[in-house]
Amino acid sequence: MKVADVIRHQTLAIRDALNNLDQQLEQAKAQSLAADERVKRASTEITRQRASESEKKRSLSTSSENVKEAQRILDELDRKRQEALDELDRYREEHNSITQSLRDAQSATEAASREFEREQKAEQDAKLLIAKIRAERAEKETERRCMVLKALDIHLDQQVEHIQAAFSSHEQRAKVIREFEAFKKARHTDPEIGKLCDQRDELRKFLTSATVPGVKDMLHASLKQIEDEISRQFPGALHLPEAAPPNNSQIEDLLYFCNREGKAIFLLPISPTDWSAAETQAFTDRTFNAMCLVWNMVRELKLKTDDGNFTTGRGRAVFASRFDREDVAILEGFRVKIQDSVVLHFILSSVPTELQEALAYEN
């Protein structure tokens, strides 16, 4: 047997195995090629499917967003619907409340209208009452001013009499002094008067020492008889009043007020009758006293012609000055003197406010 045969014999199984393996290898290669082809196709498909998947994912994402947006819109619509329902309920309640309020307001308006009518009538009544009260008050105010002016006239009348009484008292005192001086002179020149005075002095001495009642009565009767005789011839000489110092003379207010122009009008304590009598030169003691007052006022206040006029106004004697209130404040009043005796002191005094108003209104 040849070596080739031996080798073939010895390697037959191996060659069969190798052939088998080669076949398997070819099949495997074929399968590999087929698988590779399929892998390529699968890869392509995968790529295609991945692209599709990506597209689907994008579509899904968009769809999800759309779903979410639709859901959001739906939720929003549900929320708005609920809010709208709640608002509707609230509006219904509000509508019902307003309806009730309207009814209440209408009722209140009707009540207010009735109240308005009542109050309007009350206002009209009040206005009528106010007008009536104002008219009454104006009447009373006029009456008050008249009463104030009447009080002024009463005061001036009283002042006139006080001043005339002061002049009269001064004259009486002067008369008594004259009688006393005549009596003193007669005591030394008239023997009869001298005798009566000596008897009077002796009787007064006896009276100071007499203790028996009967004797004292006799002395008093004799003394009275002598004094009566002396008083018959020299009235008041035995009862001379003590001389009063000048600064104790009567003090009076010379009232003044300011007219609408602000000028001072002095109210003279002189009666219209005495003033008229003085103007017609029908002089009496009263007119003399009145003119004495005026003359002293002119002299002591150093009044000049252009300072004002003595005249009458509203039935009163006045000095209508051209002085302002400040000018009057400088003046210090004046004295009324007869010879060297001061009869009166006058102080310049502004009238009370109430009287000022009445006088200004009157003028």
C-alpha positions in Angstrom: 0.0 0.0 0.0 1.4 3.3 -0.9 2.1 6.0 1.5 -0.5 8.2 -0.1 -3.0 5.4 0.4 -1.9 5.0 4.0 -2.0 8.7 4.6 -5.4 8.8 2.9 -6.5 5.9 5.0 -5.1 7.4 8.2 -6.5 10.9 7.5 -9.8 9.8 6.0 -11.7 10.5 9.2 -9.9 13.7 9.6 -10.5 14.7 6.1 -14.1 13.9 6.5 -14.1 15.9 9.6 -12.3 18.7 7.9 -14.7 18.6 5.0 -17.5 18.5 7.4 -15.9 21.4 9.1 -15.4 23.2 5.8 -19.0 22.7 4.9 -20.0 23.9 8.3 -17.6 26.8 7.8 -19.1 27.6 4.5 -22.6 27.3 6.0 -21.4 29.4 8.9 -20.0 32.0 6.6 -23.2 32.0 4.6 -25.1 32.3 7.8 -22.7 35.0 8.9 -23.1 36.8 5.7 -26.8 36.4 6.0 -26.7 37.4 9.6 -24.5 40.4 8.7 -27.0 41.3 6.0 -29.8 40.9 8.5 -27.8 43.0 11.1 -27.3 45.7 8.5 -31.0 45.6 7.7 -31.8 45.5 11.4 -29.4 48.3 12.1 -31.0 50.3 9.3 -34.4 49.4 10.7 -33.2 50.3 14.2 -31.9 53.6 12.8 -35.2 54.1 11.0 -37.2 53.0 14.1 -35.1 55.2 16.3 -35.8 58.1 14.0 -39.4 57.1 14.1 -39.2 56.7 17.8 -37.6 60.1 18.2 -40.3 61.5 16.0 -42.9 59.7 17.9 -41.3 60.9 21.1 -41.4 64.4 19.8 -45.0 63.9 18.7 -45.7 62.3 22.1 -44.1 65.2 23.9 -46.1 67.7 21.8 -49.2 65.7 22.4 -48.4 65.5 26.1 -48.0 69.2 26.1 -51.2 69.6 24.2 -52.9 67.2 26.6 -51.4 69.1 29.6 -52.4 72.4 28.1 -55.9 71.1 27.3 -56.1 69.7 30.8 -54.8 73.0 32.2 -57.4 74.8 30.1 -60.0 72.4 31.2 -58.8 72.7 34.8 -58.8 76.5 34.4 -62.2 76.3 32.9 -63.4 74.1 35.8 -61.8 76.5 38.2 -63.3 79.5 36.4 -66.6 77.7 36.2 -66.4 77.0 39.9 -65.4 80.6 40.5 -68.2 81.7 38.2 -70.6 79.5 40.1 -69.3 80.9 43.4 -69.5 84.4 42.0 -72.9 83.7 40.7 -74.0 82.6 44.2 -72.4 85.7 45.6 -74.0 87.9 43.1 -77.4 86.2 43.8 -76.9 86.8 47.5 -75.8 90.4 46.8 -78.7 90.8 44.4 -81.1 89.6 47.1 -79.4 91.8 49.7 -79.5 94.8 47.4 -83.1 94.0 46.6 -83.8 94.0 50.3 -81.7 97.1 50.8 -83.7 98.8 48.0 -86.9 97.9 49.8 -85.4 99.2 53.0 -84.1 102.3 51.2 -87.5 102.9 49.7 -89.1 102.6 53.0 -86.4 104.9 54.5 -86.9 107.3 51.7 -90.6 107.4 52.3 -90.0 107.8 56.1 -87.3 110.5 55.3 -89.8 112.3 53.0 -92.4 112.3 55.7 -89.7 113.5 58.2 -88.6 116.1 55.6 -92.1 117.4 55.3 -92.3 117.5 59.1 -89.0 119.2 59.5 -89.7 121.6 56.6 -92.8 122.6 58.4 -90.9 122.8 61.7 -88.3 124.9 59.9 -90.9 127.2 58.5 -92.5 127.4 62.0 -89.0 128.1 63.5 -88.3 130.8 60.9 -91.7 132.4 61.7 -90.9 132.1 65.4 -87.4 133.6 64.8 -88.9 136.4 62.8 -91.4 137.0 65.6 -88.7 136.8 68.3 -86.4 139.1 66.3 -89.2 141.6 65.9 -90.0 141.3 69.6 -86.3 141.6 70.4 -85.9 144.6 68.1 -88.9 146.1 69.8 -87.4 145.3 73.2 -84.0 146.6 72.1 -85.6 149.8 71.1 -87.5 149.9 74.4 -84.3 149.1 76.2 -82.5 151.9 74.4 -85.4 154.2 75.3 -85.2 153.1 78.9 -81.5 153.6 79.0 -81.9 157.1 77.5 -84.7 157.7 80.0 -82.4 156.6 82.8 -79.8 159.1 81.4 -82.4 161.9 81.5 -83.4 160.9 85.0 -79.8 160.9 86.0 -79.2 164.3 84.4 -82.3 165.7 86.1 -81.1 164.4 89.4 -77.6 165.8 88.7 -79.2 169.1 87.9 -81.0 169.2 91.2 -77.8 168.1 93.1 -75.8 170.8 91.4 -78.5 173.4 92.1 -78.7 172.2 95.7 -74.9 172.6 95.9 -75.2 176.1 94.6 -78.1 176.8 97.0 -76.2 175.2 99.9 -73.2 177.4 99.1 -75.4 180.5 98.9 -77.1 179.6 102.2 -73.8 179.1 103.8 -72.5 182.4 102.4 -75.7 184.1 103.6 -75.2 182.6 107.1 -71.6 183.8 107.1 -72.7 187.3 106.1 -75.4 187.3 108.9 -72.7 186.1 111.3 -70.3 188.8 110.3 -73.1 191.4 110.6 -74.0 189.9 114.0 -70.3 190.2 115.2 -70.1 193.7 114.0 -73.5 194.6 115.6 -72.3 193.1 118.9 -69.7 195.8 119.1 -71.7 198.7 117.6 -75.3 198.1 118.7 -75.7 198.4 122.5 -78.9 196.4 122.5 -77.3 193.5 120.6 -74.2 193.7 122.8 -76.5 193.5 125.9 -78.3 190.5 124.6 -75.0 188.7 123.8 -73.6 189.5 127.3 -76.8 188.1 128.8 -76.6 185.0 126.6 -73.0 184.4 127.7 -73.8 184.8 131.4 -76.8 182.4 131.1 -74.7 179.8 129.4 -72.2 180.0 132.2 -74.9 179.6 134.8 -76.3 176.6 133.0 -72.9 174.8 133.2 -72.9 175.1 137.0 -76.6 174.8 137.8 -77.7 171.6 139.4 -81.3 172.3 140.5 -83.7 171.1 137.7 -86.1 174.0 138.2 -83.3 176.6 138.0 -81.9 174.9 134.9 -85.4 175.1 133.2 -85.7 178.8 134.1 -82.2 179.5 132.7 -83.0 177.5 129.5 -86.2 179.5 129.0 -84.4 182.8 129.5 -81.6 181.7 127.1 -84.0 180.6 124.5 -85.9 184.0 124.6 -82.6 185.9 124.1 -81.4 183.6 121.3 -84.8 183.9 119.6 -84.5 187.6 119.6 -80.9 187.5 118.2 -82.0 185.0 115.5 -85.0 187.2 114.6 -82.6 190.0 113.8 -79.7 187.9 112.4 -81.1 184.6 111.1 -78.7 181.7 111.4 -75.9 183.7 113.0 -76.0 181.6 116.1 -75.6 178.3 114.2 -72.8 179.0 111.8 -71.7 175.7 110.0 -68.1 174.8 110.1 -66.2 175.9 107.1 -65.5 173.0 104.8 -62.2 172.9 103.0 -62.3 173.3 99.2 -61.3 169.7 98.5 -64.4 168.4 100.3 -66.7 170.1 97.8 -69.2 168.0 95.9 -67.7 165.8 93.1 -69.8 165.1 90.0 -69.3 163.2 86.8 -69.5 165.2 83.6 -70.6 162.5 81.2 -69.6 162.4 77.6 -70.0 160.0 74.7 -68.5 159.8 71.2 -70.8 160.4 68.2 -70.5 158.4 64.9 -67.6 160.7 63.8 -65.8 159.8 67.0 -66.1 163.3 68.5 -66.9 163.7 72.2 -70.3 165.1 73.1 -70.4 166.3 76.8 -73.8 166.1 78.5 -74.2 169.2 80.6 -76.1 168.9 83.8 -78.4 171.8 82.9 -82.1 171.5 82.4 -83.5 172.5 79.0 -85.7 175.0 80.7 -82.8 176.7 82.3 -80.8 176.6 79.1 -83.7 178.2 77.1 -84.1 180.8 79.8 -80.4 181.6 79.6 -80.7 181.9 75.8 -83.5 184.5 76.2 -81.5 186.2 79.0 -84.4 185.5 81.4 -81.9 185.0 84.3 -82.9 183.5 87.6 -80.8 181.9 90.3 -81.0 178.6 88.4 -79.9 180.1 85.1 -77.1 182.0 86.8 -75.9 178.8 88.4 -76.1 177.0 85.0 -74.1 179.7 83.3 -71.6 179.8 86.2 -71.0 176.1 85.5 -70.5 176.7 81.8 -68.2 179.6 82.4 -66.0 177.7 84.8 -65.9 174.8 82.3 -64.7 177.1 79.5 -62.2 178.8 81.8 -60.7 175.7 83.5 -60.6 173.5 80.4 -59.3 176.5 78.4 -61.9 175.9 75.7 -61.6 177.9 72.4 -64.3 178.7 69.9 -63.0 176.1 67.4 -63.1 173.4 70.1 -66.8 173.0 69.8 -70.3 174.5 70.4 -72.6 174.7 73.4 -76.0 173.8 72.1 -78.9 171.4 72.7 -79.4 168.0 71.2 -82.3 165.7 71.7 -83.6 168.0 74.4 -80.3 167.9 76.3 -77.8 170.7 76.9 -74.5 169.6 75.4 -71.1 170.7 74.5 -70.6 169.2 71.0 -66.8 169.2 71.0 -64.3 168.4 68.2 -62.2 166.4 70.6 -61.3 162.8 70.0 -61.4 160.3 72.8 -57.6 160.7 73.2 -58.0 164.5 73.5 -60.5 164.0 76.3 -58.2 161.7 78.1 -55.7 164.6 78.4 -58.2 166.8 80.2 -58.4 166.5 84.0 -61.8 167.8 84.8 -62.6 171.2 86.2 -63.9 173.1 89.3 -66.9 175.3 89.6 -66.0 178.3 91.7 -67.9 181.3 93.1 -65.4 184.0 93.9 -62.7 182.0 95.6 -64.9 179.2 96.9 -65.1 175.8 95.1 -68.7 174.7 94.8 -68.2 171.6 92.7 -65.6 169.3 91.2 -66.3 167.8 87.8 -64.6 164.6 86.5 -64.9 163.8 82.8 -66.4 160.4 82.6 -67.3 158.3 79.6 -70.8 156.9 79.6 -71.3 153.1 80.0 -71.1 151.1 76.8 -74.8 150.4 76.9 -75.5 154.1 77.0 -72.9 154.9 74.4 -74.7 152.5 72.0 -78.1 154.0 72.8 -76.8 157.6 72.3 -75.1 156.7 69.0 -78.2 155.0 67.8 -80.3 157.9 68.9 -78.1 160.3 67.0 
